[in-house]
Amino acid sequence: MAEVKHTKRLNWDETFMNLALLIAERTACRYHVVGAVFVDDRKRIVSVGYNGPSEGDYHCTEVGCAKIDGNPVTKKLERCRGVHAEINGIINSGNTDRLRGASLYSTFFPCYDCMKALNNIGIKEIVYNDIYKRIQTGGEKIEEERESWDLAEKRGIIIRKYEGKIYINIK
């Protein structure tokens, strides 16, 4: 068997974004496959999160989207059951003080609700792969939220679009 030599090492951005893309594969949302990796200033992973329903609630991949397909019992359109990756990452940290000054690597730019939470925990930088677009109830309209960008700018949160190589094949 021939010896294989390791010749290329991923840089930090490639490492953390590809981890975010990998953890996103745990997502239980049919429309937003999102992963988040929180990293401290020493390049240590502090927490991860992905989109999924609140504990004990229906999984959209199993029963459909509450906003588009409705409640599986009543068939009425409802608000999203999902907890966003960023919020799950904050919860999973166990102690939000660990996130102060951290960088967030996210497969999508955070929605306004997540951005407010990220601002309050003191996130210093967000590296995102793609733009988040909210699906309105009924699915007839998709919109980008400008408020997230405005808050980040107002608070001096560093925003960077990921430009590196993607090794994880996402859906």
N, CA and C atoms as an extended XYZ file, in Angstrom:
513
Properties=species:S:1:pos:R:3:atomname:S:1:resname:S:1:resid:I:1 pbc="F F F"
N         0.841       -1.178        0.000 N   MET     1
C         0.000        0.000        0.000 CA  MET     1
C         0.889        1.245        0.000 C   MET     1
N         0.613        2.154       -0.915 N   ALA     2
C         1.416        3.367       -1.039 CA  ALA     2
C         1.145        4.316        0.127 C   ALA     2
N         2.184        4.999        0.537 N   GLU     3
C         2.050        5.975        1.610 CA  GLU     3
C         1.382        7.235        1.061 C   GLU     3
N         0.368        7.722        1.790 N   VAL     4
C        -0.322        8.946        1.394 CA  VAL     4
C         0.177       10.070        2.289 C   VAL     4
N         0.608       11.160        1.671 N   LYS     5
C         1.115       12.284        2.433 CA  LYS     5
C         0.079       13.395        2.463 C   LYS     5
N        -0.145       13.907        3.654 N   HIS     6
C        -1.052       15.034        3.866 CA  HIS     6
C        -0.312       16.310        3.473 C   HIS     6
N        -0.803       17.017        2.463 N   THR     7
C        -0.062       18.175        1.951 CA  THR     7
C        -0.782       19.510        2.137 C   THR     7
N        -2.093       19.474        2.360 N   LYS     8
C        -2.822       20.737        2.523 CA  LYS     8
C        -3.591       20.736        3.827 C   LYS     8
N        -3.445       21.809        4.546 N   ARG     9
C        -4.141       21.977        5.814 CA  ARG     9
C        -5.199       23.051        5.633 C   ARG     9
N        -6.425       22.789        6.112 N   LEU    10
C        -7.482       23.791        6.025 CA  LEU    10
C        -7.119       25.000        6.870 C   LEU    10
N        -7.458       26.210        6.377 N   ASN    11
C        -7.287       27.386        7.224 CA  ASN    11
C        -8.457       27.436        8.214 C   ASN    11
N        -8.414       28.378        9.168 N   TRP    12
C        -9.449       28.427       10.202 CA  TRP    12
C       -10.828       28.680        9.618 C   TRP    12
N       -10.952       29.617        8.678 N   ASP    13
C       -12.261       29.888        8.069 CA  ASP    13
C       -12.823       28.638        7.399 C   ASP    13
N       -11.991       27.940        6.644 N   GLU    14
C       -12.442       26.704        5.983 CA  GLU    14
C       -12.877       25.656        7.008 C   GLU    14
N       -12.108       25.534        8.063 N   THR    15
C       -12.415       24.555        9.101 CA  THR    15
C       -13.767       24.840        9.738 C   THR    15
N       -13.968       26.058       10.207 N   PHE    16
C       -15.177       26.368       10.964 CA  PHE    16
C       -16.417       26.458       10.078 C   PHE    16
N       -16.270       26.972        8.850 N   MET    17
C       -17.448       27.032        7.979 CA  MET    17
C       -17.860       25.632        7.535 C   MET    17
N       -16.890       24.793        7.239 N   ASN    18
C       -17.242       23.431        6.847 CA  ASN    18
C       -17.844       22.647        8.014 C   ASN    18
N       -17.426       22.943        9.234 N   LEU    19
C       -18.076       22.354       10.400 CA  LEU    19
C       -19.523       22.844       10.517 C   LEU    19
N       -19.742       24.133       10.249 N   ALA    20
C       -21.107       24.673       10.277 CA  ALA    20
C       -21.971       23.988        9.215 C   ALA    20
N       -21.406       23.781        8.037 N   LEU    21
C       -22.144       23.087        6.977 CA  LEU    21
C       -22.434       21.635        7.366 C   LEU    21
N       -21.495       21.004        8.040 N   LEU    22
C       -21.706       19.624        8.473 CA  LEU    22
C       -22.783       19.537        9.554 C   LEU    22
N       -22.709       20.399       10.573 N   ILE    23
C       -23.700       20.354       11.658 CA  ILE    23
C       -25.083       20.736       11.125 C   ILE    23
N       -25.125       21.534       10.052 N   ALA    24
C       -26.412       21.902        9.446 CA  ALA    24
C       -27.166       20.679        8.944 C   ALA    24
N       -26.457       19.621        8.646 N   GLU    25
C       -27.108       18.394        8.171 CA  GLU    25
C       -27.985       17.734        9.229 C   GLU    25
N       -27.900       18.187       10.488 N   ARG    26
C       -28.786       17.721       11.561 CA  ARG    26
C       -30.127       18.472       11.536 C   ARG    26
N       -30.238       19.494       10.713 N   THR    27
C       -31.429       20.335       10.654 CA  THR    27
C       -32.694       19.520       10.416 C   THR    27
N       -33.771       19.931       11.100 N   ALA    28
C       -35.077       19.291       10.925 CA  ALA    28
C       -36.042       20.210       10.175 C   ALA    28
N       -35.519       21.242        9.525 N   CYS    29
C       -36.332       22.174        8.730 CA  CYS    29
C       -36.211       21.799        7.258 C   CYS    29
N       -37.324       21.830        6.559 N   ARG    30
C       -37.315       21.471        5.141 CA  ARG    30
C       -36.786       22.592        4.253 C   ARG    30
N       -36.755       23.811        4.751 N   TYR    31
C       -36.426       24.956        3.896 CA  TYR    31
C       -35.134       25.683        4.252 C   TYR    31
N       -34.726       25.654        5.497 N   HIS    32
C       -33.508       26.357        5.916 CA  HIS    32
C       -32.578       25.381        6.630 C   HIS    32
N       -31.590       24.892        5.898 N   VAL    33
C       -30.599       23.973        6.460 CA  VAL    33
C       -29.462       24.848        6.991 C   VAL    33
N       -29.473       25.057        8.317 N   VAL    34
C       -28.569       26.043        8.914 CA  VAL    34
C       -27.777       25.419       10.055 C   VAL    34
N       -26.493       25.713       10.049 N   GLY    35
C       -25.608       25.318       11.130 CA  GLY    35
C       -24.825       26.523       11.609 C   GLY    35
N       -24.485       26.518       12.896 N   ALA    36
C       -23.746       27.622       13.502 CA  ALA    36
C       -22.635       27.060       14.384 C   ALA    36
N       -21.459       27.653       14.271 N   VAL    37
C       -20.310       27.273       15.098 CA  VAL    37
C       -19.781       28.550       15.746 C   VAL    37
N       -19.733       28.545       17.080 N   PHE    38
C       -19.206       29.681       17.839 CA  PHE    38
C       -17.773       29.359       18.241 C   PHE    38
N       -16.864       30.316       17.993 N   VAL    39
C       -15.432       30.104       18.202 CA  VAL    39
C       -14.872       31.270       19.013 C   VAL    39
N       -14.084       30.953       20.048 N   ASP    40
C       -13.505       32.036       20.845 CA  ASP    40
C       -12.263       32.621       20.165 C   ASP    40
N       -11.651       33.594       20.798 N   ASP    41
C       -10.520       34.293       20.184 CA  ASP    41
C        -9.259       33.442       20.093 C   ASP    41
N        -9.265       32.268       20.719 N   ARG    42
C        -8.129       31.344       20.624 CA  ARG    42
C        -8.405       30.202       19.654 C   ARG    42
N        -9.467       30.359       18.855 N   LYS    43
C        -9.848       29.372       17.819 CA  LYS    43
C       -10.343       28.058       18.427 C   LYS    43
N       -10.928       28.141       19.606 N   ARG    44
C       -11.535       26.967       20.235 CA  ARG    44
C       -13.043       27.015       20.007 C   ARG    44
N       -13.619       25.883       19.665 N   ILE    45
C       -15.067       25.815       19.471 CA  ILE    45
C       -15.735       25.875       20.838 C   ILE    45
N       -16.634       26.843       20.989 N   VAL    46
C       -17.333       27.046       22.251 CA  VAL    46
C       -18.700       26.360       22.213 C   VAL    46
N       -19.364       26.411       21.055 N   SER    47
C       -20.695       25.824       20.946 CA  SER    47
C       -21.067       25.642       19.481 C   SER    47
N       -22.059       24.794       19.250 N   VAL    48
C       -22.632       24.611       17.917 CA  VAL    48
C       -24.143       24.557       18.042 C   VAL    48
N       -24.827       24.825       16.933 N   GLY    49
C       -26.282       24.716       16.903 CA  GLY    49
C       -26.752       24.491       15.481 C   GLY    49
N       -27.973       24.009       15.356 N   TYR    50
C       -28.593       23.813       14.044 CA  TYR    50
C       -30.089       24.043       14.182 C   TYR    50
N       -30.763       24.287       13.067 N   ASN    51
C       -32.202       24.516       13.077 CA  ASN    51
C       -32.937       23.247       13.475 C   ASN    51
N       -33.893       23.398       14.354 N   GLY    52
C       -34.717       22.274       14.737 CA  GLY    52
C       -35.866       22.724       15.609 C   GLY    52
N       -36.877       21.871       15.778 N   PRO    53
C       -38.035       22.257       16.574 CA  PRO    53
C       -37.681       22.350       18.051 C   PRO    53
N       -38.523       23.048       18.781 N   SER    54
C       -38.396       23.079       20.225 CA  SER    54
C       -38.531       21.644       20.741 C   SER    54
N       -37.847       21.347       21.811 N   GLU    55
C       -37.821       19.977       22.338 CA  GLU    55
C       -39.229       19.404       22.481 C   GLU    55
N       -39.442       18.228       21.902 N   GLY    56
C       -40.713       17.533       21.994 CA  GLY    56
C       -41.746       17.930       20.961 C   GLY    56
N       -41.438       18.921       20.121 N   ASP    57
C       -42.393       19.368       19.101 CA  ASP    57
C       -42.188       18.569       17.813 C   ASP    57
N       -43.083       18.763       16.862 N   TYR    58
C       -43.009       18.075       15.581 CA  TYR    58
C       -41.764       18.480       14.797 C   TYR    58
N       -41.206       17.538       14.071 N   HIS    59
C       -40.115       17.811       13.140 CA  HIS    59
C       -40.730       18.084       11.767 C   HIS    59
N       -40.353       19.193       11.167 N   CYS    60
C       -40.905       19.572        9.853 CA  CYS    60
C       -40.567       18.559        8.766 C   CYS    60
N       -39.414       17.921        8.898 N   THR    61
C       -39.033       16.919        7.901 CA  THR    61
C       -39.931       15.693        7.973 C   THR    61
N       -40.658       15.542        9.080 N   GLU    62
C       -41.548       14.391        9.260 CA  GLU    62
C       -43.015       14.716        8.998 C   GLU    62
N       -43.467       15.926        9.398 N   VAL    63
C       -44.903       16.245        9.292 CA  VAL    63
C       -45.199       17.468        8.432 C   VAL    63
N       -44.177       18.128        7.932 N   GLY    64
C       -44.376       19.325        7.121 CA  GLY    64
C       -44.144       20.600        7.909 C   GLY    64
N       -44.019       21.680        7.169 N   CYS    65
C       -43.757       23.005        7.727 CA  CYS    65
C       -45.049       23.619        8.272 C   CYS    65
N       -44.991       24.120        9.500 N   ALA    66
C       -46.172       24.731       10.123 CA  ALA    66
C       -46.658       25.943        9.335 C   ALA    66
N       -45.735       26.679        8.711 N   LYS    67
C       -46.094       27.899        7.986 CA  LYS    67
C       -46.663       27.618        6.598 C   LYS    67
N       -46.318       26.478        6.028 N   ILE    68
C       -46.735       26.165        4.664 CA  ILE    68
C       -47.747       25.019        4.628 C   ILE    68
N       -47.491       23.968        5.397 N   ASP    69
C       -48.361       22.795        5.400 CA  ASP    69
C       -49.368       22.807        6.544 C   ASP    69
N       -49.095       23.616        7.570 N   GLY    70
C       -50.001       23.715        8.704 CA  GLY    70
C       -49.731       22.686        9.781 C   GLY    70
N       -50.498       22.779       10.833 N   ASN    71
C       -50.437       21.854       11.949 CA  ASN    71
C       -50.894       20.486       11.469 C   ASN    71
N       -50.148       19.406       11.789 N   PRO    72
C       -50.536       18.093       11.273 CA  PRO    72
C       -51.895       17.602       11.794 C   PRO    72
N       -52.366       18.159       12.904 N   VAL    73
C       -53.652       17.752       13.466 CA  VAL    73
C       -54.774       18.654       12.961 C   VAL    73
N       -54.601       19.986       13.105 N   THR    74
C       -55.678       20.934       12.764 CA  THR    74
C       -55.628       21.398       11.311 C   THR    74
N       -54.475       21.248       10.663 N   LYS    75
C       -54.219       21.712        9.291 CA  LYS    75
C       -54.172       23.238        9.180 C   LYS    75
N       -54.303       23.957       10.292 N   LYS    76
C       -54.211       25.416       10.282 CA  LYS    76
C       -52.763       25.850       10.139 C   LYS    76
N       -52.526       26.921        9.348 N   LEU    77
C       -51.182       27.478        9.240 CA  LEU    77
C       -50.812       28.090       10.581 C   LEU    77
N       -49.570       27.861       10.994 N   GLU    78
C       -49.087       28.351       12.275 CA  GLU    78
C       -47.714       28.988       12.104 C   GLU    78
N       -47.220       29.558       13.199 N   ARG    79
C       -45.863       30.094       13.205 CA  ARG    79
C       -44.865       28.945       13.147 C   ARG    79
N       -43.666       29.251       12.729 N   CYS    80
C       -42.587       28.267       12.623 CA  CYS    80
C       -42.330       27.600       13.976 C   CYS    80
N       -42.153       26.300       13.956 N   ARG    81
C       -41.824       25.533       15.164 CA  ARG    81
C       -40.328       25.543       15.448 C   ARG    81
N       -39.549       25.982       14.495 N   GLY    82
C       -38.100       25.866       14.589 CA  GLY    82
C       -37.441       26.838       15.539 C   GLY    82
N       -36.390       26.349       16.171 N   VAL    83
C       -35.466       27.183       16.922 CA  VAL    83
C       -34.244       27.317       16.026 C   VAL    83
N       -33.861       28.550       15.730 N   HIS    84
C       -32.770       28.778       14.787 CA  HIS    84
C       -31.433       28.299       15.340 C   HIS    84
N       -30.539       27.985       14.425 N   ALA    85
C       -29.217       27.443       14.766 CA  ALA    85
C       -28.468       28.350       15.745 C   ALA    85
N       -28.544       29.654       15.528 N   GLU    86
C       -27.825       30.595       16.384 CA  GLU    86
C       -28.351       30.537       17.823 C   GLU    86
N       -29.667       30.482       17.976 N   ILE    87
C       -30.269       30.417       19.310 CA  ILE    87
C       -29.925       29.084       19.972 C   ILE    87
N       -30.005       27.992       19.212 N   ASN    88
C       -29.613       26.695       19.770 CA  ASN    88
C       -28.144       26.702       20.191 C   ASN    88
N       -27.285       27.361       19.409 N   GLY    89
C       -25.872       27.467       19.782 CA  GLY    89
C       -25.680       28.260       21.064 C   GLY    89
N       -26.457       29.319       21.224 N   ILE    90
C       -26.390       30.115       22.462 CA  ILE    90
C       -26.825       29.252       23.644 C   ILE    90
N       -27.935       28.539       23.489 N   ILE    91
C       -28.436       27.655       24.551 CA  ILE    91
C       -27.421       26.564       24.850 C   ILE    91
N       -26.847       25.957       23.811 N   ASN    92
C       -25.907       24.854       23.983 CA  ASN    92
C       -24.589       25.277       24.634 C   ASN    92
N       -24.301       26.567       24.644 N   SER    93
C       -23.036       27.036       25.230 CA  SER    93
C       -22.978       26.793       26.733 C   SER    93
N       -24.133       26.666       27.361 N   GLY    94
C       -24.162       26.431       28.809 CA  GLY    94
C       -23.907       27.677       29.631 C   GLY    94
N       -23.199       28.625       29.078 N   ASN    95
C       -22.878       29.868       29.770 CA  ASN    95
C       -22.593       30.914       28.702 C   ASN    95
N       -23.490       31.864       28.558 N   THR    96
C       -23.341       32.842       27.472 CA  THR    96
C       -22.120       33.741       27.640 C   THR    96
N       -21.553       33.807       28.841 N   ASP    97
C       -20.322       34.586       29.010 CA  ASP    97
C       -19.203       34.034       28.138 C   ASP    97
N       -19.244       32.741       27.849 N   ARG    98
C       -18.233       32.107       27.000 CA  ARG    98
C       -18.311       32.613       25.561 C   ARG    98
N       -19.447       33.209       25.179 N   LEU    99
C       -19.640       33.672       23.802 CA  LEU    99
C       -19.268       35.142       23.609 C   LEU    99
N       -19.070       35.872       24.706 N   ARG   100
C       -18.711       37.295       24.592 CA  ARG   100
C       -17.376       37.418       23.873 C   ARG   100
N       -17.376       38.187       22.787 N   GLY   101
C       -16.163       38.374       22.002 CA  GLY   101
C       -15.883       37.260       21.010 C   GLY   101
N       -16.803       36.306       20.896 N   ALA   102
C       -16.597       35.157       20.000 CA  ALA   102
C       -16.950       35.512       18.556 C   ALA   102
N       -16.529       34.637       17.659 N   SER   103
C       -16.903       34.708       16.247 CA  SER   103
C       -17.946       33.628       15.983 C   SER   103
N       -18.887       33.940       15.108 N   LEU   104
C       -19.901       32.984       14.693 CA  LEU   104
C       -19.681       32.641       13.231 C   LEU   104
N       -19.590       31.352       12.941 N   TYR   105
C       -19.564       30.859       11.570 CA  TYR   105
C       -20.936       30.254       11.326 C   TYR   105
N       -21.659       30.807       10.365 N   SER   106
C       -23.027       30.366       10.111 CA  SER   106
C       -23.243       30.137        8.624 C   SER   106
N       -23.998       29.098        8.318 N   THR   107
C       -24.279       28.803        6.916 CA  THR   107
C       -25.131       29.894        6.282 C   THR   107
N       -25.904       30.623        7.103 N   PHE   108
C       -26.711       31.743        6.610 CA  PHE   108
C       -26.520       32.954        7.509 C   PHE   108
N       -26.641       34.141        6.924 N   PHE   109
C       -26.600       35.362        7.713 CA  PHE   109
C       -27.794       35.346        8.672 C   PHE   109
N       -27.616       35.720        9.930 N   PRO   110
C       -28.689       35.600       10.924 CA  PRO   110
C       -29.911       36.480       10.616 C   PRO   110
N       -31.079       35.953       10.996 N   CYS   111
C       -32.308       36.742       10.924 CA  CYS   111
C       -32.237       37.830       11.997 C   CYS   111
N       -33.176       38.733       11.972 N   TYR   112
C       -33.165       39.853       12.916 CA  TYR   112
C       -33.316       39.379       14.361 C   TYR   112
N       -34.200       38.408       14.623 N   ASP   113
C       -34.362       37.911       15.991 CA  ASP   113
C       -33.059       37.312       16.507 C   ASP   113
N       -32.390       36.531       15.688 N   CYS   114
C       -31.102       35.950       16.095 CA  CYS   114
C       -30.043       37.033       16.259 C   CYS   114
N       -30.044       38.016       15.371 N   MET   115
C       -29.058       39.095       15.461 CA  MET   115
C       -29.204       39.862       16.775 C   MET   115
N       -30.437       40.068       17.223 N   LYS   116
C       -30.645       40.751       18.502 CA  LYS   116
C       -30.024       39.944       19.640 C   LYS   116
N       -30.213       38.632       19.630 N   ALA   117
C       -29.622       37.780       20.669 CA  ALA   117
C       -28.094       37.777       20.561 C   ALA   117
N       -27.578       37.689       19.341 N   LEU   118
C       -26.126       37.706       19.134 CA  LEU   118
C       -25.525       39.013       19.626 C   LEU   118
N       -26.194       40.116       19.359 N   ASN   119
C       -25.750       41.418       19.840 CA  ASN   119
C       -25.694       41.433       21.362 C   ASN   119
N       -26.741       40.917       21.994 N   ASN   120
C       -26.809       40.960       23.456 CA  ASN   120
C       -25.771       40.066       24.133 C   ASN   120
N       -25.335       38.983       23.483 N   ILE   121
C       -24.290       38.148       24.096 CA  ILE   121
C       -22.897       38.697       23.811 C   ILE   121
N       -22.805       39.695       22.930 N   GLY   122
C       -21.508       40.324       22.663 CA  GLY   122
C       -20.693       39.658       21.579 C   GLY   122
N       -21.365       39.089       20.578 N   ILE   123
C       -20.629       38.478       19.460 CA  ILE   123
C       -19.816       39.565       18.759 C   ILE   123
N       -18.580       39.276       18.381 N   LYS   124
C       -17.749       40.316       17.761 CA  LYS   124
C       -17.695       40.210       16.249 C   LYS   124
N       -17.921       38.981       15.721 N   GLU   125
C       -17.762       38.773       14.284 CA  GLU   125
C       -18.728       37.699       13.811 C   GLU   125
N       -19.261       37.895       12.612 N   ILE   126
C       -20.108       36.889       11.975 CA  ILE   126
C       -19.538       36.605       10.591 C   ILE   126
N       -19.248       35.327       10.342 N   VAL   127
C       -18.808       34.881        9.025 CA  VAL   127
C       -19.952       34.025        8.488 C   VAL   127
N       -20.518       34.420        7.355 N   TYR   128
C       -21.683       33.719        6.822 CA  TYR   128
C       -21.402       33.215        5.413 C   TYR   128
N       -22.127       32.170        5.042 N   ASN   129
C       -21.945       31.579        3.719 CA  ASN   129
C       -22.989       32.063        2.720 C   ASN   129
N       -24.209       32.298        3.176 N   ASP   130
C       -25.302       32.665        2.270 CA  ASP   130
C       -26.257       33.608        2.998 C   ASP   130
N       -27.163       34.213        2.256 N   ILE   131
C       -28.139       35.156        2.805 CA  ILE   131
C       -29.397       34.411        3.245 C   ILE   131
N       -29.885       34.731        4.440 N   TYR   132
C       -31.135       34.162        4.946 CA  TYR   132
C       -32.310       34.940        4.360 C   TYR   132
N       -33.310       34.223        3.891 N   LYS   133
C       -34.549       34.841        3.412 CA  LYS   133
C       -35.716       34.163        4.113 C   LYS   133
N       -36.488       34.983        4.835 N   ARG   134
C       -37.623       34.491        5.610 CA  ARG   134
C       -38.774       34.109        4.691 C   ARG   134
N       -39.350       32.933        4.959 N   ILE   135
C       -40.543       32.497        4.245 CA  ILE   135
C       -41.750       32.991        5.035 C   ILE   135
N       -42.601       33.747        4.392 N   GLN   136
C       -43.798       34.239        5.064 CA  GLN   136
C       -44.828       33.122        5.169 C   GLN   136
N       -45.721       33.214        6.143 N   THR   137
C       -46.760       32.210        6.338 CA  THR   137
C       -47.543       32.006        5.052 C   THR   137
N       -47.724       30.771        4.697 N   GLY   138
C       -48.381       30.400        3.452 CA  GLY   138
C       -47.397       30.164        2.331 C   GLY   138
N       -46.159       30.649        2.500 N   GLY   139
C       -45.110       30.428        1.519 CA  GLY   139
C       -45.198       31.282        0.273 C   GLY   139
N       -46.127       32.246        0.252 N   GLU   140
C       -46.311       33.048       -0.962 CA  GLU   140
C       -45.270       34.151       -1.143 C   GLU   140
N       -44.519       34.439       -0.087 N   LYS   141
C       -43.543       35.521       -0.180 CA  LYS   141
C       -42.281       35.151        0.597 C   LYS   141
N       -41.128       35.496        0.007 N   ILE   142
C       -39.841       35.302        0.653 CA  ILE   142
C       -39.159       36.656        0.699 C   ILE   142
N       -38.606       37.015        1.858 N   GLU   143
C       -37.996       38.338        1.978 CA  GLU   143
C       -36.702       38.300        2.762 C   GLU   143
N       -35.803       39.199        2.406 N   GLU   144
C       -34.566       39.387        3.163 CA  GLU   144
C       -34.827       40.441        4.220 C   GLU   144
N       -34.223       40.266        5.379 N   GLU   145
C       -34.415       41.207        6.478 CA  GLU   145
C       -33.237       42.169        6.553 C   GLU   145
N       -33.466       43.417        6.283 N   ARG   146
C       -32.407       44.433        6.324 CA  ARG   146
C       -32.022       44.809        7.758 C   ARG   146
N       -32.940       44.602        8.695 N   GLU   147
C       -32.698       45.018       10.079 CA  GLU   147
C       -31.474       44.339       10.689 C   GLU   147
N       -31.209       43.104       10.297 N   SER   148
C       -30.038       42.388       10.829 CA  SER   148
C       -28.747       43.109       10.457 C   SER   148
N       -28.652       43.495        9.206 N   TRP   149
C       -27.468       44.211        8.724 CA  TRP   149
C       -27.327       45.547        9.441 C   TRP   149
N       -28.447       46.248        9.611 N   ASP   150
C       -28.427       47.563       10.260 CA  ASP   150
C       -27.947       47.461       11.708 C   ASP   150
N       -28.451       46.465       12.445 N   LEU   151
C       -28.050       46.298       13.841 CA  LEU   151
C       -26.567       45.950       13.940 C   LEU   151
N       -26.096       45.055       13.091 N   ALA   152
C       -24.679       44.679       13.108 CA  ALA   152
C       -23.802       45.903       12.854 C   ALA   152
N       -24.194       46.693       11.883 N   GLU   153
C       -23.415       47.903       11.575 CA  GLU   153
C       -23.440       48.874       12.743 C   GLU   153
N       -24.610       49.106       13.308 N   LYS   154
C       -24.766       50.032       14.430 CA  LYS   154
C       -23.914       49.614       15.623 C   LYS   154
N       -23.797       48.304       15.859 N   ARG   155
C       -23.087       47.788       17.025 CA  ARG   155
C       -21.624       47.459       16.750 C   ARG   155
N       -21.180       47.641       15.509 N   GLY   156
C       -19.771       47.391       15.185 CA  GLY   156
C       -19.409       45.917       15.106 C   GLY   156
N       -20.399       45.067       14.851 N   ILE   157
C       -20.124       43.640       14.681 CA  ILE   157
C       -19.492       43.450       13.300 C   ILE   157
N       -18.363       42.783       13.258 N   ILE   158
C       -17.657       42.547       11.999 CA  ILE   158
C       -18.434       41.500       11.204 C   ILE   158
N       -18.718       41.800        9.944 N   ILE   159
C       -19.446       40.886        9.065 CA  ILE   159
C       -18.535       40.519        7.903 C   ILE   159
N       -18.391       39.209        7.669 N   ARG   160
C       -17.598       38.754        6.527 CA  ARG   160
C       -18.358       37.667        5.777 C   ARG   160
N       -18.389       37.796        4.472 N   LYS   161
C       -18.934       36.752        3.604 CA  LYS   161
C       -17.843       35.711        3.431 C   LYS   161
N       -18.171       34.445        3.667 N   TYR   162
C       -17.205       33.364        3.502 CA  TYR   162
C       -16.874       33.216        2.022 C   TYR   162
N       -15.595       33.178        1.711 N   GLU   163
C       -15.150       33.073        0.322 CA  GLU   163
C       -14.279       31.837        0.090 C   GLU   163
N       -14.157       30.995        1.093 N   GLY   164
C       -13.274       29.838        0.993 CA  GLY   164
C       -13.917       28.646        0.308 C   GLY   164
N       -13.188       27.564        0.338 N   LYS   165
C       -13.633       26.331       -0.300 CA  LYS   165
C       -14.634       25.595        0.586 C   LYS   165
N       -15.619       24.991       -0.044 N   ILE   166
C       -16.611       24.188        0.654 CA  ILE   166
C       -16.304       22.723        0.355 C   ILE   166
N       -16.073       21.966        1.412 N   TYR   167
C       -15.762       20.550        1.287 CA  TYR   167
C       -16.976       19.683        1.580 C   TYR   167
N       -17.950       20.246        2.262 N   ILE   168
C       -19.173       19.537        2.639 CA  ILE   168
C       -20.226       19.827        1.592 C   ILE   168
N       -20.819       18.792        1.019 N   ASN   169
C       -21.866       18.971        0.014 CA  ASN   169
C       -23.206       19.142        0.719 C   ASN   169
N       -23.756       20.372        0.673 N   ILE   170
C       -25.039       20.623        1.330 CA  ILE   170
C       -26.170       20.536        0.325 C   ILE   170
N       -27.347       20.301        0.845 N   LYS   171
C       -28.540       20.145       -0.003 CA  LYS   171
C       -28.993       21.458       -0.584 C   LYS   171
